[in-house]
Amino acid sequence: MTKIPDSPKIGSTLVSESLRHAIGDRYLTYALSTIMHRALPDARDGLKPVHRRILYAMRELRLAPTGGFRKSAKISGDVMGNYHPHGDAAIYDAMARLAQDFNMRYPLVDGQGNFGNIDGDNPAAARYTEARLTAIAESLMDGLTENAVDFRSNYDGTLEEPVVMPAAFPHLLANGSSGIAVGMATNIPPHNLGELIDACQAMIKNPEVEDDALVEFVLGPDFPTGGVIVEPRGAVLDAYRTGRGSFRLRARWQVEDVGRGMWQVVVTEIPYQVQKSKLIERLAELIQTKRIPLLADVRDESTEDVRLILEPRARNIDPDMLMGMLFKNSDLEIRFSLNMNVLIDGRTPKVCSLKQVLRAFLDHRREVLQRRAQHRIDKIAARLNVLEGYIIAFLNLDRVIEIIRAEDEPKPIMMDEFALNDVQAEAILNMRLRSLRRLEEMELVRERDALTLERADLDGLLDSQARQWARISEQLAAISKQFGKAALNGARRSTFDEATVVEDVPFEAMIEREPITVICSKMGWVRAMKGHAALDGDVKFKDGDEKRFIFHAETTDKILLLGSNGRFYTLIGANLPGGRGMGEPVRLMVDLPNDAEIVDILIYRSGFKYLIASTAGDGFIVPSEELVAQTRAGKQVLTVKEAVVAALCRVIEGDQVAVVGENRKLLVFALSDLPEMAKGKGVRLQKYKDGGLSDATTFDSTRGLSWKDPAGRTRLELDLAEWTAARASAGRMAPRGFPRENKFT
């Protein structure tokens, strides 16, 4: 018998709790850690912890913009060992991204070596590259030594790190951010720093300004790779008002004349975060699969700048139409989503509007200003205290020297005689002999007066909210002058334009119209010869194969293929393989099953109607528009089951239907007896005891029914009363001279 263990006693190390509670509590801890310390940026400085620690570690290594570089391995090692207890590869990847000018609108790291490229190549190993801070990264940390922000202990309690950076500019929007947490995510595009500062200045002048007015300053994202934003202004305003939305971004292109009437499209800017190599692969795939018949070739002539060449198939193609199709089918146009989910005060995740994000930054700047001012006041107070002691010493210099020379413990005596405090007495005792001159006394008085005036100014600053905002406005103006629109690389890169609509462009307009001769063999190999060749000419086929279908068409035609499984498949005349070789199997172009045969091939014509039937003798009328398939998988039109397969598809001409079975019985009835359907099994055309349907056709009752007799002569039968009966009848034996194959044609 199994013994049940006793319950844990009081004081035991074993704790009993439900699995649901244990998992929930631990998962909540993990989720909060991911949200707070990994995925979401702080609205105040726009940084995640890993980026903040990288910048702080580089500052501690004194990697100033005007100084030397250090190995990236050293930097990532210091970050990992001192502040960020995660993998060095993840830290180096994060640092490398801060140095990539195609990812960061305002790079925070100045990299030396291979830090990756827009093609998608990875940076070189950390032991090969070097880095230092940029000037704009220094401005993010300006004030760290002046108690501008709080510090906290690092992960092992041996060092301290800043909780948030002082952030002299709205970095969250300037460089953007992205991340995925538990149950929430953020995705913020980069913006132009000059525009952001203009919006901040407007908020300082009018704290009640609305998002509608701010969008007059912040026109939209400003991506480091440029491009053209084609999102309507109303959608942009809604995105900034709600904190959620998206922006359509297109590549920048122009038409370049190459002589002799030919031209080519040159793409000079591609959408943000699109890898150029993968974009070229996609364009090459579109050419190979002939999904964009207007495009003939693509090649990359990029050096430091992007230069993609797109060659049209013909000179008479409209460039706007070509680019419209490429925008629709490739990453030459993307939709970049906006989700401003950020940490407010470093604690609360919230989806913020543009105004709320800028307000969080400005409130942070005001707090930084107040803390730096108070820190300076405290420093001035300490210095004035020392200066007062120095001045007292100079006024009583002989007595001070006498005490120092005569007494073993001069400090307490001086403090008692001259009413000095401990700091003042210690400063006097540490004074150098060279300072005991008249000129130094005058300098001390001048310094005391200057510091007194500075302290009074700082006290006035802390007492006046208006002066604080004025000072913040001056600081933002200085940042704008250094890094804004007039600075190097500060001008807006992404421009705005209206989207060109290409959805309603007819397919025929994209293809140069040329005559072709379509040939399909018995084994299903299809090709298209240029021009209209003789239909009875000699054509070569593979061994054991022969001609089955041959007809004249044009490159703009849609070719409809009916399979024995009752599905219609659509081919494009321009996409058919050339006629120099043997062609290609049609099963490589559409998903025709191996056990299905090709029943018929015809050219799509709008407004036509067809008679479609199965071997069981069931059929119906179907409009031509219902036969066009949009995918490789085709479109099921005729429903067939088990041993029944599709038998025929004939264009309707006339008012009568003639059906002949494998038993050579012929039946004629009115076309009006058949229903018009989009898909289905249909109705019974002719009744059979044995066998099934052999052929069917339609004809005009006034002109009669014709066929070719065994001698090849055309025979016309006008009096068909003998074979006319109700639909689904058995019919009567076909007249003498009817083809042995039981086919009307």
Secondary structure, 3 states (H helix, E strand, C coil): CCCCCCCCCCCCCCCCCCHHHHHHHHHHHHHHHHHHHHHCCECCCCCCHHHHHHHHHHHHCCCCCCCCCEEHHHHHHHHHHHCCCCCHHHHHHHHHHHCCCCCCCCCCEEEECCCCCCCCCCCCCCCCCEEEECHHHHHHCCCHHHCCCCEEECCCCCCEEECCCCCCCCHHHHHCEEEECCCCEEEECCCCHHHHHHHHHHHHHCCCCCHHHHCCCCCCCCCCCCCEECCCHHHHHHHHHHCEEEEEEECEEEEEEEECCEEEEEEEECCCCCCHHHHHHHHHHHHHCCCCCCEEEEEECCCCCCCEEEEECCCCCCHHHHHHHHHHHCCCEEEEEEECEEEECCCEEEECCHHHHHHHHHHHHHHHHHHHHHHHHHHHHHHHHHHHHHHHHHHCHHHHHHHHHHCCCHHHHHHHHHCCCHHHHHHHHCCCHHHCCHHHHHHHHHHHHHHHHHHHHHHHHHHCHHHHHHHHHHHHHHHHHHHCCCCCCCCCCCEECCCCCCCCCCHHHHCCCCEEEEEEECCCEEEEEECCCCCCCCCCCCCCCCEEEEEEEECCCEEEEEECCCEEEEEEHHHCCECCCCCEEHHHCCCCCCCCCEEEEEECCCCCEEEEEECCCEEEEEEHHHHCCCCCCCEECECCCCCCCEEEEEECCCCEEEEEECCCEEEEEEHHHCCECCCECCEECCCCCCCCEEEEEEECCCCCEEEECCCCCEEEECCCCCCECCCCCCCEECCCCCCCCCCCC
